[in-house]
Amino acid sequence: MPLELYLASRYLSARSSSRFLNLITIIAIGGICVGVMALIVVVGVMSGLQREVRDRILGTNPHIMVMAFGEGLRLDDWEYALRGARDDPDVVLGEPFVYTESLIFQDVDYQQGLALRGVTVSATERLSEQLFAGSWDFRSGESALPGIVLGFRLADRLLVVPGDTVSLVSAHGAELTPAGFIPKFKKFEVVGLFRSGMFEYDNQMGYVSLAAAQDLVGLGDAVTALALYVKDPWRADVVAERIERELGYPYTLSDWKRMNQGLFNALKLEKMGMTLVLLLIVLVAAFNIVSTLIMVVTDKTREIGILRSMGMTARGILRVFMLQGLIIGIAGTMLGFAGGLALSWAIDYFGLISLPGDVYLISEIPITLDPLDLALIVVLSVLISFTATIYPSRQAARLPPVEAIRHE
């Protein structure tokens, strides 16, 4: 063992004359430990929240939407656009859909806004994992009415279950009569309930067949937009730009990242802010290392003079106290690392913390531990601890040997 490391470990060992110093050392290690543990848990929560929101958005929304300029929510020549989009090698699936907003009610005394989507059979197969009750088969109802699948929270407020009948009123399909515009009115049978895990969708969204939505909105054979799915969702923006150039005017494409840019920017900014705040905890804990080493230098001044007189260089003294502070920093970091991993696992496995669904997008706190984030936390913690050792170590190395030996 190198002499400097041996002396550093000896100075950290317990002695009856330096119990107070040992207590300060333990406090310094504990401060680093708590800071690192909190940092790992919070960064894991923010990363998990980003991934969970992304997965749930991609589980419900298309990777890319194809619309047309100047047509409003209407795409007439959608077959041409669909053929052109499917020619792109990165597109694995393309399908038309209808989107509209309407009123839904079972009893006229209570009406609820509804975000309605008309989808194809292939879309319902992709959404099958979200089924909460009933079926995704819009023709499975007992009556001759078209079927509708509602979010389970919306169904709770409407007090409906599969088999009940609801009414939809849409202003988009309004008919002009001598009395003015009359909104389109249509009855549907609830054939199923879905649960996406996102409060906004479960609270105000419903699905019907593509033909039923076209009839309700009065689109005829037209659709609202095309939904495209690509091999790598993270490259959806690149694929969208390429397809938009191929299709040309009047088609415009928007990818899922652009459509949810505000949300993900807010999550990223929140993660950065929380990380900086918690790094201050580690920084404050590092000041304990400074105070600990200054007290050790004061306590060991005579021994430092003896070591210098025996031939130990100033650089050797510098390394002794740097190693001592580094040992404190590494010990606190490793304990915090282990504690952070254990606490993160417990929160994720047992679902210790739940969120109110009417405030947040999800109801449970997810945790995702990115190896890169963990490595960065460990490196920053050790680096801060090492930086804290520089001043007291330099002060120890500058002590004149004769004055240090005379020190009382």
SULMO-V7202 format. One record per backbone hydrogen bond with DSSP energy under -1.0 kcal/mol. CO is the residue of the C=O (numbers start at 1). NH is the residue of the N-H. E is the energy in kcal/mol with one decimal. If there is no record, write none. Layout:
co->(CO & CO)
nh->(NH & NH)
e->(E & E)
This chain:
co->(2 & 3 & 4 & 5 & 6 & 7 & 15 & 18 & 19 & 20 & 21 & 22 & 23 & 24 & 25 & 26 & 27 & 28 & 29 & 30 & 31 & 32 & 33 & 34 & 35 & 36 & 37 & 38 & 39 & 40 & 41 & 42 & 43 & 44 & 44 & 45 & 46 & 47 & 48 & 49 & 50 & 51 & 52 & 53 & 54 & 55 & 57 & 63 & 64 & 65 & 66 & 67 & 68 & 72 & 75 & 76 & 77 & 78 & 79 & 80 & 81 & 82 & 85 & 88 & 90 & 93 & 95 & 97 & 97 & 98 & 100 & 102 & 103 & 104 & 105 & 107 & 112 & 114 & 115 & 116 & 117 & 118 & 119 & 120 & 121 & 122 & 123 & 127 & 128 & 130 & 133 & 137 & 138 & 146 & 148 & 148 & 149 & 150 & 151 & 152 & 153 & 154 & 155 & 155 & 161 & 164 & 166 & 167 & 168 & 169 & 170 & 171 & 175 & 177 & 180 & 182 & 184 & 186 & 188 & 189 & 190 & 191 & 192 & 193 & 193 & 194 & 198 & 199 & 201 & 202 & 204 & 205 & 206 & 207 & 208 & 209 & 210 & 211 & 212 & 213 & 214 & 214 & 219 & 223 & 225 & 226 & 227 & 228 & 228 & 229 & 229 & 232 & 233 & 235 & 236 & 237 & 238 & 239 & 240 & 241 & 242 & 243 & 244 & 248 & 250 & 252 & 254 & 255 & 256 & 258 & 260 & 261 & 262 & 263 & 264 & 265 & 266 & 267 & 268 & 269 & 270 & 271 & 272 & 273 & 274 & 275 & 276 & 278 & 279 & 280 & 281 & 282 & 283 & 286 & 287 & 288 & 289 & 290 & 291 & 292 & 293 & 294 & 295 & 296 & 300 & 301 & 302 & 303 & 304 & 305 & 306 & 307 & 308 & 313 & 314 & 315 & 316 & 317 & 318 & 319 & 320 & 321 & 322 & 323 & 324 & 325 & 326 & 327 & 328 & 329 & 330 & 331 & 332 & 333 & 334 & 335 & 336 & 337 & 338 & 339 & 340 & 341 & 342 & 343 & 344 & 345 & 346 & 353 & 356 & 356 & 361 & 363 & 370 & 371 & 372 & 373 & 374 & 375 & 376 & 377 & 378 & 379 & 380 & 381 & 382 & 383 & 384 & 386 & 387 & 389 & 390 & 391 & 392 & 393 & 394 & 396 & 400 & 401 & 402)
nh->(6 & 7 & 8 & 9 & 10 & 11 & 18 & 22 & 23 & 24 & 25 & 26 & 27 & 28 & 29 & 30 & 31 & 32 & 33 & 34 & 35 & 36 & 37 & 38 & 39 & 40 & 41 & 42 & 43 & 44 & 45 & 46 & 47 & 48 & 368 & 49 & 50 & 51 & 52 & 53 & 54 & 55 & 56 & 57 & 58 & 59 & 61 & 256 & 228 & 254 & 226 & 252 & 71 & 74 & 223 & 78 & 81 & 82 & 83 & 84 & 85 & 86 & 88 & 91 & 231 & 229 & 227 & 224 & 225 & 118 & 116 & 114 & 169 & 112 & 167 & 110 & 104 & 102 & 206 & 100 & 208 & 98 & 210 & 124 & 125 & 126 & 127 & 130 & 131 & 195 & 193 & 140 & 147 & 189 & 191 & 192 & 207 & 194 & 155 & 156 & 157 & 158 & 159 & 160 & 164 & 190 & 188 & 105 & 186 & 103 & 184 & 174 & 182 & 180 & 177 & 175 & 170 & 168 & 166 & 148 & 163 & 135 & 150 & 132 & 133 & 152 & 202 & 203 & 205 & 154 & 115 & 151 & 117 & 149 & 119 & 213 & 214 & 215 & 216 & 217 & 218 & 219 & 222 & 75 & 97 & 66 & 95 & 63 & 64 & 92 & 93 & 235 & 236 & 239 & 240 & 241 & 242 & 243 & 244 & 245 & 246 & 247 & 248 & 251 & 69 & 67 & 65 & 259 & 260 & 261 & 264 & 265 & 266 & 267 & 268 & 269 & 270 & 271 & 272 & 273 & 274 & 275 & 276 & 277 & 278 & 279 & 280 & 282 & 283 & 284 & 285 & 286 & 287 & 290 & 291 & 292 & 293 & 294 & 295 & 296 & 297 & 298 & 299 & 300 & 304 & 305 & 306 & 307 & 308 & 309 & 310 & 312 & 311 & 317 & 318 & 319 & 320 & 321 & 322 & 323 & 324 & 325 & 326 & 327 & 328 & 329 & 330 & 331 & 332 & 333 & 334 & 335 & 336 & 337 & 338 & 339 & 340 & 341 & 342 & 343 & 344 & 345 & 346 & 347 & 348 & 349 & 350 & 365 & 359 & 360 & 199 & 355 & 374 & 375 & 376 & 377 & 378 & 379 & 380 & 381 & 382 & 383 & 384 & 385 & 386 & 387 & 388 & 389 & 390 & 393 & 394 & 395 & 396 & 397 & 398 & 399 & 404 & 405 & 406)
e->(-2.3 & -2.7 & -2.3 & -2.2 & -2.1 & -2.3 & -1.8 & -2.1 & -2.1 & -2.2 & -2.3 & -2.3 & -2.3 & -2.3 & -2.5 & -2.8 & -2.5 & -2.0 & -2.4 & -2.7 & -2.2 & -2.5 & -2.5 & -2.6 & -2.1 & -2.5 & -2.1 & -2.5 & -2.4 & -2.2 & -2.2 & -2.5 & -2.5 & -2.4 & -2.3 & -2.5 & -2.1 & -2.3 & -2.8 & -2.5 & -2.3 & -2.8 & -2.3 & -2.3 & -2.6 & -1.5 & -3.3 & -2.2 & -2.9 & -2.0 & -1.8 & -2.6 & -1.1 & -1.5 & -1.8 & -1.5 & -1.3 & -2.5 & -2.3 & -2.2 & -2.3 & -2.4 & -1.4 & -1.3 & -1.9 & -2.8 & -3.4 & -1.4 & -1.9 & -3.0 & -2.8 & -2.8 & -2.3 & -2.3 & -3.1 & -2.2 & -2.7 & -2.4 & -2.1 & -2.3 & -2.6 & -2.1 & -1.4 & -1.4 & -1.7 & -1.6 & -1.4 & -1.9 & -1.5 & -3.2 & -2.9 & -1.9 & -1.0 & -2.6 & -2.2 & -1.0 & -2.9 & -2.3 & -2.4 & -1.8 & -1.7 & -2.0 & -1.0 & -2.1 & -2.5 & -3.0 & -2.9 & -2.0 & -2.4 & -2.5 & -2.4 & -1.5 & -2.8 & -2.4 & -2.0 & -2.6 & -2.5 & -3.1 & -2.9 & -2.0 & -3.2 & -2.2 & -1.9 & -3.3 & -1.8 & -2.2 & -2.5 & -1.7 & -1.3 & -1.9 & -3.3 & -1.9 & -2.2 & -2.7 & -2.3 & -2.1 & -2.3 & -2.1 & -2.2 & -2.4 & -1.4 & -2.1 & -1.7 & -3.3 & -2.2 & -2.1 & -2.1 & -1.1 & -1.9 & -2.7 & -1.6 & -1.9 & -1.6 & -2.3 & -2.5 & -1.9 & -1.9 & -2.6 & -2.3 & -1.7 & -1.7 & -2.8 & -2.2 & -1.6 & -3.6 & -2.9 & -2.6 & -2.1 & -1.3 & -1.2 & -2.1 & -2.5 & -2.0 & -2.1 & -2.4 & -2.5 & -2.3 & -2.3 & -2.2 & -2.5 & -2.6 & -2.1 & -2.2 & -2.3 & -2.3 & -1.9 & -1.1 & -1.3 & -2.3 & -2.8 & -2.3 & -1.7 & -1.0 & -1.6 & -2.5 & -2.5 & -2.6 & -2.4 & -2.0 & -2.2 & -2.8 & -2.1 & -2.4 & -2.6 & -2.5 & -2.1 & -2.0 & -2.5 & -2.4 & -2.3 & -1.4 & -2.4 & -1.4 & -2.0 & -2.4 & -2.2 & -1.9 & -1.8 & -2.0 & -2.7 & -1.8 & -2.2 & -2.5 & -2.5 & -1.8 & -2.4 & -3.0 & -2.7 & -2.5 & -2.4 & -2.8 & -2.3 & -2.4 & -2.6 & -2.6 & -2.6 & -2.9 & -2.2 & -2.3 & -2.7 & -2.4 & -2.3 & -2.3 & -2.4 & -2.3 & -3.1 & -2.3 & -1.6 & -1.7 & -2.3 & -1.3 & -3.1 & -2.4 & -2.5 & -2.2 & -2.3 & -2.3 & -2.5 & -2.6 & -2.4 & -2.5 & -2.5 & -2.7 & -2.3 & -2.7 & -2.4 & -1.7 & -1.1 & -1.1 & -1.9 & -2.3 & -2.1 & -1.9 & -2.1 & -1.4 & -1.1 & -2.3 & -2.1 & -1.7)
